[in-house]
Amino acid sequence: SDDQGYVFAPRKEWADKEKLEKEQSVIGFYLSSHPLDTYRQQLGWFNPATFDKVLEQLKTNNQEFMVVVCGMVQARKDIVTKKGDRMSFVQLEDSTSTAEMV
């Protein structure tokens, strides 16, 4: 009797985008890298603040301030207000945290 068991055929590696999507869906976070890493050079031009840094600033700063951020859209909900204006709630994710934009 042959007790070698089943031998899996080698497969080509997934593209980075597909690998990251599968990591997110299976374990709930990105393991090998972050999708925004692809845009590291372009993000360097704008030097965006991370959501963690902005949230920390909000704790100590009671005044309005302006920041540049960059994130991936995770969810979006569009509504119409009682006055008839359109409004969106957008959940964004960067490499450090998530934030909701209105």
Disulfide bonds with the S-S distance in Angstrom:
none
